Amino acid sequence: MKKQLLLIVIAAFIFIFTSARYETPADSRIGYTAPGFSVEKDGNKVELQKLRGAYVLVSFWSSTDAESRIATIAYDRLARNHAEMEFVAVNYDPSAAVYNEIVKNDALAAESQFRDAEGSASGIFKAYNLENGYCAMLISPEGKIVAVNPSAETIENFIG
């Protein structure tokens, strides 16, 4: 009886202390609040949380993923025509030199382009579940994800 009681007490302590430290993983699906992040380049820091109040289009891309690269080029062009929408592109190329050359050759707006040098080990990569592929998300002024891989028409419908 004493052994059973001791085991129950030990199990209760383990449950209490491990559950208190558990953090709910961020969710990057439509309807959920977009996981916060910050990226920096040459002293220019962008924090997603500080962009609330405007629609934000976030694109995660890599030159090794042709589809995400092509989409980022299209999103970059679209964002230039919509000052009311913020655009942040986060790149996951392993080489900074390759990334810099692509930004230049694809004529991307440098101020919206950032490289996450931590790659697949970064918190951003994990929070947005990019193991399943690069993507883009349109985030509402309230911080909710309203579209994943949105078309230009979808973006236009949201931002008016």
C-alpha positions, 0 to 999 in steps of 0.5 A: 500500500505504501509503495503504491501511494509513493508511486502515485505521489511521484507520478503526480509530481512528475505530471505537475512539473512537466506540464507546467513547463510545456509550451503549446506549439505555435500554429501556422494555420488559417484562423490562428494568430501568426507566431511572432518573430523578428528578423534583422539585416544590416541593422534593419530589424523587423518584428512581426508583432510591431506590424499589427494594424496592417495586412502583412504578407510573409513569404518563406522561400529558398532558391532550392525551392523553385516554386517558393522563389517564383512566388516570392518574386510575384509577391514582391511585385505585388507588394510594391503596388500596395503601400497599405500592405507590409511585405516580409520575405524570409530566405533559407538559403544556406549561402549568404552569397547565393542569397545576395546574388538572387535578390540582386538578379531577381530585382527583389526589394532589398528592404523586404528581404531577410535571410534566416541564417539558422536555417531549419534549426531556427525558431521561425522555421519551426514555428511556421512548420516549414518542414512541410515546404516553404510558403507564404501567409497573409496576416490580418491587422489583428495578427490572424492568418487569413490565407496561406499561399494566397493568389494575387486576387485573394490578397486584393480581396482582403486589402481592398 
